[in-house]
Structure formats: C-alpha cells, structure tokens
C-alpha cells in the first residue's frame, strides 16, 4: 500500500525486488563499520534482502521515494510481545536508513510517522525501536523500556555445579535448534516485556555454526539453555579466551544456576565470561560479582557491571492499551488518576484517565473527577504503565509532578509491577 506524505512529493511504499539495487546503495552506506563496498559484500546483502522479501511474513521493508528516487528505507516488524503475562501484538522499527545525500530533510521523521500509522493499523499496543540517537526519539515521545546489564567476570566466579545436576545437561546439536526455539518461546511467554524471535533472527541463529548450546533437560523436556561462543583475548596466546554468552533461557532459578555452572566448567578453556541480562538483581547470584576491570568508584564501591539503555517504546493509543491489558491484576485500592502529557508528534496536549478498582484498571470518562493528576512526558507515560520505572522515583527526581502527594503514593503502589520489562531482541 502506498502512503502519500504531506512533504514535497514523497511517497512511502513496500519495496520490491526491482528496488534492490537502490536499497543497497542506501543500506551499504549506513552503519559503515559493519559493511564494505566490494562486490562480495554487495552480493551477500543482495541475496539476503531478496530472501527476506520473498519469505518473511513478520517483516516488511518499506522505502520513501521522491519521484522515482529512493531516499530512505526501514524494516517494520510484527512482534508477539508479553504484556503482563499475555502475548499480544507490538511493532518494531529496524534499520531506518537515509541516503547520504538526502539527510537533514525531515525524511527520518516522516518514516517514523509512517511506522506509527502502520503499528496502529495492525493493532499493536506498543511501538518499539533501538535508537541510533536517544534524544531524537525522546523528542518524538519515546520512553525507556528497560536496562541491560553486562557482566564481565572471571569464569571461576560463576556458581559451582553439583554432580547430580550434571545429569540434566547436554551439549546440544544442530538438530536440537527447534527445541531451543520452542523453549525460548515458553520463556518469552513467562516474562513481561519479552518478544518472540522473528524470522530474520531465527534464520541468523540457525545458520551460526560458531555458537554452542548447552541444554538443561528433565527427561526429554528442554527447560533451558545457554548459547555462547569462544572469543580469543590474546593475539599471541591461543589459550587465552573468553566465553561470550548470547542467550540465557531458563524456566526457573535452579535451571539458571545449572547453566551458569556448566559455563564454569569451561574455565580451563576460557578465563573470563561476558554475559548480558535484564535481571537487575543478577549480582545476588554470585559470591563475588566484582568484574575483571577491578574498577573502584569512590568511596568504597567496586564495579560489578555496566548498564545500558536499549529499546525505547511508545504507546500507540493509551486508552486501547489499558483496555487490551484489562486482565492485569493490581493490589486492592480504589483510585482515579489523570495523566497529562504532550503528544509530541501531534503537537497537542492529551489526558489519559484511568480508574483502579477491584484489582483491575479501566479507562474512565474524560469528565470524571481524578483523585490525583500526574504530569509527565509522553515517553515516560509508557514507562510508568509498563512498569519500567516507579512513579515515586519519577516524582522524587522531578521527572514527573503530581498534585496530591498522598494519592500519588497510593498510585505508585498500584502501578508497581514485580518484573520490569525485559526487551530481549537486538533487532
């Protein structure tokens, strides 16, 4: 479907195989650290893109044209995402790229508008993206989903494994990949904020022969796995390596500890391990979580990990979001809250009114009396409603304001969710 814009003579439409060479001119000049311009590289991405156009159903690649000239491209992903324990649709933006000679024209902004319209049409509750520049998307109303914590540890610092637990561990083979994929889907379905893998991710993982997997089995049932690769840490000594963990999938803490123990068994081959997790309390698993940097932060604080902001998100429609997540349970309490924010893309003020009663939430009438009114940024509203941040902290920091301190504390208690969203895809 073609989409005419209000700017110049721009048109946005899905790309076809006839657009591949123009697409490559933009794609290969974007993120240049990962690509070269030789014919081998061009042919690789030509074949990759052609395969995506022919086979992928969750991903749509679209382009913005001025006349017959392609100015920008992006991929739109239909995600299945966990919202408070139920899988529902979300929409991701990936690889937004502008022709090197057509930057600073407002092209990227127009593409984001199309992305959000597309998300609305497919019934997505959230739009998701990984920012190339955080401030750019903050100004469009995007908030922070969750944080990623990267640990770089001595392999010997991981939990030890019991002899009885070893009986549950197997070195997985290529033919076990589908079982791993099913296990990941179950993991996503249990963890708020996670998304199922989409076609491009699955295809890349299936074809990566350098990744090893160890699985935890109860009988023939796979209950978790760790995917990792070995990386050299020395140019002159082949015995110096580290384990780079790409996935940790586990049904419960016992399975997680067993998988970490399996990694510890590799300490004779790899002296250090690097792993990433959305679990902010991960350091409690370790007797000594200090990382290999031995960095000391005055006064008396030892570095355990580095943290990063990744996925940003935005409510497609606040009222629909509340209606579609009406199953979410809340502590006892009755309260009506009004959230005032500025819709950055529409350039207007909006208000979302939510009534909490009987352990549920619901949209309430625009003229209903609010017990507390919260003023916040549009992106922070998504973070508050998804449980990415706490209202009390936002008020304490001045990132939000409220007109009734007592009712604001009650609202903070109601909004608290036991698990912050864990956006696991690196799309």
Protein Blocks (a to p, Z undefined) as FASTA:
>chain_A
ZZddfehjbdcddddfklmmmmmmmmmmgokllpcfbfklmmmmmmmmmmmmmmmmkbcc
ddddehjacfbdcddddddddeehiacdddddehiacdfklghnommmmmmmmmmmmmmm
nopabdcdddfblklmmmnopacfbdcddddddfklpccddfklmmmpccddfklmmmmm
mmmmmmmmmpghiacddfklmmmmmmmmkbccddddehjacfbdcddddddfbfkbmkbc
cdddfbdcdfblklmmmmmmmmmmmmmmpmbdcdddfbfklmmmpmblccfklpacdehi
acfbdcddfbdcddfblklmmmmmmmpccdedddddddddddfklopadddddddeehia
cdddfkbccfbdcdddfklmmmmmnopacfklmmmnopaccfbfklmmmmmmmmpcfbdc
ddfbfZZ
